[in-house]
Amino acid sequence: MKYFCFFTLLLFQFSFAQNDSIVKLGKQLTYENKHSEAIAYFNKHLAQPKNSVQEIELLLALADVYKLELKFNKANDHYLRAYKRILEIKNEQLEFLYYVKRAEFYRKRTLYQEMVKQLDKAGNILKKHPINDAYLAKYYSRKAALFTEYYNIADSTLVFAKKSLLYATKINDKDNIFYSRLEIACVYEREMDLKRAIDEFESLIAYAKENRLVQNQADVTINYINVLIKDNQIDKALSEALAAMAFAKKYNLLYNENIFTIKVYELYKGLKKFEKANEYLEYRHELSERYYELEHNQFLFELEEKYKVDEKENQITIKNLELVNKSKELSTNKVRFYIFLGLFLAALVIALLIAYFLNKTRDTNKELQFLSQQNEFLLSEANHRINNNLQLIIILIEVQLSKISESEGQEIQKILKKINSIATLHRHLYQSNDKRHVNSYKYLKDIQVSFSDLFLENGIKTKFTIESIELSADVSMYLGLLLTELCINSIKHAFEQQDQKEIRFQLTKDTEFFYFYYSDSGVGLPQDSIQPKLIEQMCRQLRIKYTITNEDGFCFSFKKEHI
């Protein structure tokens, strides 16, 4: 069996080598962002493919081009056509590649749970069959991306990225060499090894230019600008962002142009050049509308229409089957004098009908499963729209804040932070499998990050200790709003003329209760002051009794039963 698998792998690699030159040329057009030429090239060779393997490779490559153009409906159609041919020829190598490609398709749309399922299917094939190096490079590269963007585990990212780089270097796969190195450089950035990250990003930009990898160059520039901002090289970051905008516009990279425009807006805003910032904010809104229309509306509309047509066709098919069955029954009744023959034919017809309907039931179940997946997809798109709208509200409030004085903007700043807290909760809910519970550590850590700029501006040190607790969505919302309100009050009122400013927060648990403890090193509440009304109302909603002390600054705490 082992020798048979080895022989199969050699045979496939020989076939792959024959097809590779044709597919490789088309992929180079894709790397250079010549999408129209690439589509025409792939369609030309699809008209008369040399063999089934080449046909499948061309279909998958063409689907990749449509994915880059945000034409997800066409991309999906070509992926499914390729999968159908793969099942017909029973090729494990190409089935493995298909699952890897589908994983990247879902990653592009931030559907990470679907991405996990596709990579698991590819992993099951890898356990049973040897896979060629080109496909392994792609597989480990997507595993690295998954652990960067979804699981957020740097060590695993490095392991898979280095594996991908090993295979990609072995076969000189420039695209996978690039993205494997990019994942490794992103780990450097997350670990705040900024100099090393900057050097690697600059090397990758040069590598992309040398090999005419247009999309790759745009992708790495996003990371390069981010790390320049973290390294406080603001002027250089602004210069690179403006140049990247022009580059993306030249090559019609709408997604990247949108990202670069956001960066330019944020940099001008940080430099307090509000007229310039507003100019790019307006342009960003225009790009967002174009991008959103391409990415969502067109695909969803065509998808819904497609399934309406399919449903009508299924109804017509069922009626036709019913008419055929009635016709067969009438014909059987007319042949009464052939009693024996009639019984035989009836038994045969029944047997065929049972086999047919069993087969039809199996197909229907598959169709229902597919429709269920599409419903989940549509729900995800609705959540994505809600999240975009919340972010747009936050941006509009930030623009208003830039137009008014600091004293007038304090109340609006409080509202902004509370909206951001709700938006963070919504994001955690719709990205989670469990829509009724939220992980306290991830949620409250995100709220802490949202305050980091304000803490830094006011010279406030923080010490947050948060245990991982699965809390209901309602309790999580009030905890988030409560922490937001307490932080805002401390920033605004606690520190008058103090050099040492510190905010401490703990969320811990035991077998029965979880404990909320918040304190600051400020002046505390005066003895005759009125208890904060909003905090009082939120505690009433949580049904808890809280304690406020002023011994060493302000201290707020309570415990609540953990169900």
Steps between C-alpha positions, in 0.01 A plus 500: 500500500785738590669440160169553323449841670859598413448399135171696490675812633777470237244452223301804614812718524594400143151596379515819708834595340345472153210726595708731718645716223155598369347561843816674624492757218139586582584532869782741417243723327298483822803592715557803275135600556413456130170339591319555169787341308518212750125429471518499120809276511347244738169489307689446173680193637185375677334471159740216408688373808770239444369277778275498808776609736573808290128581474466494881816709549366758254158512671659554843737767366210680329300487825796664678496790252126559551557488878764776472254707295241451781268315258430232756203349319710421191786380718264266687359359173847417369608341828191275491561409133856400591377296798251312284776401255729402791236258632454355152869417454554416874824694536604543867775752412260743334232439763759606761579814296129578462445501879802729547366739234154498660658577837664811353168593334330498843794681665463780244141543625603463870294179533762333719285211626440389141874544435576263790265235356668514157852474645387204716379321185836564335676375816303172489619438142860581603483227768412236240680609181836656406456859371734685264716785630318780312169419667660447842654849479154649443346288778749598769485864389122509557544322836741777601247766393229326704708504817588866442152636427265264686676312780758776564775251601840631390697176565270295276516769232880475495494118480264487202655801322848345520364169366337684210821694431700175495278340234457824301877561488557141391287552185566878464131589546540878522144571612517260795857604584368855527195425718691261728760770569218752548340285773838471677557876478154562648600290802803728547262797491265349758794425729602870464834414336435803279845542343508139387142526371578820304809342340301192398208703360739716295670184370159355402402820315823475301433128436148575372629774268776275367256218419212725382267384781260796493236379747772372733674838497175674596434248781841533665488880478198498734708323765801722429299818563356356824841415641639844404215656701581275797868606471384867507630566146187700421631712211644195322178305561296785345732517198479121447119502542456775238728315256317173570165669428624605156640149439171331595300744287730438200443124518132522600556333838182633658531319834861612552423856387223510761741388776771748395244784496398416858868511603551840334188634673614370841853638456377848401256490790782406739704794365192722567473592131123467510422651159724245331361224721141589405595509132627140517210396721255604228703314239508197729118503522483500120742204479312313775173529308663367184673218685193403700284496188747269324566274798152458640196626313571356157594159636208476742248615241616253236522222760144559618369515143685185410340301780154638423537366145633165630203470737252560216679244282483244782123557533452452125712182511291358785173573312640337186594193703150484643351517147737227381400277792127552431559422133678177593215398731240561222706300252526212747120495553440473124702178472269289721506184288878476561454438871826328563696740282318793660596389853861456393511845341332656802756342734780619274361854485462510880856381547630764260292770665631406845857509372431832326342664802773371731752657267287814475476519881879478528540777241235711674680462833822620338314795349343586838843487661636732232205740545558493876860604443383781275254617768787514748694696242214750454473540878872567515461766231221667701723505808779642286274785390400576860866508600583733207214732596618515863851582378360770271313654797825501698686669211228768463511573874881526482466752216260708713744483791773645280281806429420601859703600805634245745267610781192475277608162369527319834138383507518394133822313583310307769227410249767394248665264749164342592411444134842348449436269798172382343669457159771288662235280667318456167823402324576237766147357474480464122854359469425237766331162459300567819279807440375511862830520687812715480851431629573767762876505439485573127211749530629708794856491361367659179336775710833559675672531160237755385600723797874460448539831313311694771703333777821589318395861435414552869808323636296230674649160579269201491500153654222278367466139621218318321418130528332313217131460595212406269233760580155557351474770232286725725736480798799557269339812353443658844850404618647663189291816542580509875875472439475764227311741729744448789804560276344818356416632849855432622659672200266798537478553877746283700838657427520873561862582581654159553824368352426134571186401311396137498185300421466139617237250393445134591240248387541166677283200585461207732256209488193714584570868429696732277653812656521846341757734657588848360710772662704808417763696691309827465338731753190280546140614546423771756314369807185697420501427126206336320555142383554480120154459349601307188710253703206461741263419210737245345552326837121484541479327159769253611308446827807542718597693810817699453748664737676837454791605726738797498786380720781506239323671213174380349410128533192325353429127543230236499449126467237315298396139484659326202252270323 
